[in-house]
Amino acid sequence: MSTQTYGWTFDGSAANRLRDKSAIGRPMGEGTLLLAPAEVLFCHHYRNTPLPSPDWLDSVLDNMPSLLFEYSVLEALRVPGNKVVLHSNFDVFNVECDVESWGVRWSSDQKPNTSAPTSEIRWFHSSDLLNHSQLLEWANRVSGKNRIAEVLIVDDEFSVVTYRVKEVNPNGDIPCNNLLGELANIKGGVDVDGGRIYPAENWPHSQIGIPIEGGIFVDSNFCTIIDDKSMDEGASVLVDLLMRGLHPRPGFKYGTEWRCYDKIIGEDHAPFLVTLPSKVPSDWGGACLASRLASGVNKTWLIPVENGPNWKYLTVIRPPNDARWSSPNRR
């Protein structure tokens, strides 16, 4: 094994087997592979290949401090048998992938030479910033190729968890005809801290406001809509949810702005939790926590992403049990 500026060449009897059975590395001629640093570590631990030199890891870490995190991601994917081709080797298998994808994955029973990838992958450290608008764009580009958009998160313990990201189109069955017009015609009301109370008689829509003693309470977002003021972020998202036939209620106990019912309250549980864009967790650690909380109560966590005058919705969800790539037992 020798060092190159962009990888490490491995030659020997095992090179062809690594390439043909595991899709590891980049072929450089018969019996020679070019391995990325994370692949060098994987082959060392799981294919009994030697490191390039005793001080190899220290020297690589000087220029690539994220190597051990990246290796943990590769290990989590490959130990169950997945075949993973890194971005620099996409052309080897004639695979067209998104420029932001770190790698592509085939399941253990597939061969990169004869089948399409199952997913495209990105990985992040738990402290990395969460850019939900860019993430939605990437997820849509990946899903447009009929692939799963997978995100693997690694923390300071080098533990890995898997999520899937995709656009969700939440809709409900609650009539919303002329809803905004009827709201604009509401008059009166008594201002209270955080909102307003209106008489319950002739109240136009059941999915608006909270019935309380003395009338119907509406929060500041609804007040903005009723007063026909220039809509801020919260009021704009709220209008979009209402026009989708959903019934938004406060989501405080779930750590979100709203929980949304897609049917009349009492017929079923609320399937969606919606966070204001300005209150979306700033990093991946917070995003994992929000997603886990939602899945723990059988709900889908939605992040509104502005789309001109309307909104799109991104979700970060846990995959099925048989596709949760996580760290093997630590050595």
NORKA-V266372 format. One line per field, one symbol per residue. ss: DSSP state (H for helix, E for strand, - for the rest). burial: 1 if it has 9 or more other C-alpha atoms within 8 Angstrom, else 0. Layout:
ss = ???
burial = ???
This chain:
ss = -EEE--EEEEE---HHHHHHHH---EE----EEEE-HHHHHHHHHH---------HHHHHHHH---HHHHHHHHHHHHH---EEEEHHHHHHH---------EEEE------------EEEEEEE---E--HHHHHHHHHHHH----EEEEEEE-----EEEEEEEEE----------HHHHHH-----EEE--EEEE-----------EEE--EEEEEHHHHHHH------HHHHHHHHHHH---EEEE-HHH---EEEE----------EEEE-HHH---EHHHHHHHHHHHHH---EEEEEEEE--EEEEEEEE---HHH--------
burial = 0000001111100011111000111110001111111111111100000011000100011000001111111111110001111110110000001000111111110011000011111111110001010011011111100011111111100111111111110001010100100111000000000011111100000001100000111111111111000010011111111111111100100001111111110000011111111001001101110111111000111111100000111111111000011110000
